[in-house]
């Protein structure tokens, strides 16, 4: 059983909650979200908000909060082989109550279909709020370029 090691990023001014599925091996090693150098999350969100791509953990946190974005994952713990979403088993989910109570979340988005699957199965029935499914920024989603992803992800800018 692998337990999610990264706390959520949010504050009372957060308006958009972006949820991934579960951190990759590289993210778990780095101790922060989207730590794999090939994941396009930071490039895409920087393009959406017309900012430089943040590099350090501190820059990434400041970037998210400045743009009113909360970030976490759907899954709290699971059995997983490496970073393979298809290997995920025995899922327990994160409790979003704290974020939803402390911040004025106007839009919930999920990063890819795996996050959507677990959100719809476990989280949506509890919080009674839907999520917008955005195309995954994972390098496994090679059919989507950074430009195409950035265009699809522009919806997060409307939530602010």
Buried (B, 14 or more C-beta within 10 A) or exposed (E): EBEBEBEBBBEEEBBBBBBBBBBBBBBBEBEBBBBBEEBBBBBBBBBBBEEEBBEEBEEBBEBBBEBBBBBBBBBBBBEBEEBEBEEBEEBEBBEBEEBBEEBEBEBBBBBBBBBBBBBBEBBBEEBEBEBBBBBBBBEBBEEBEEEEBBBBBEBBBEBB
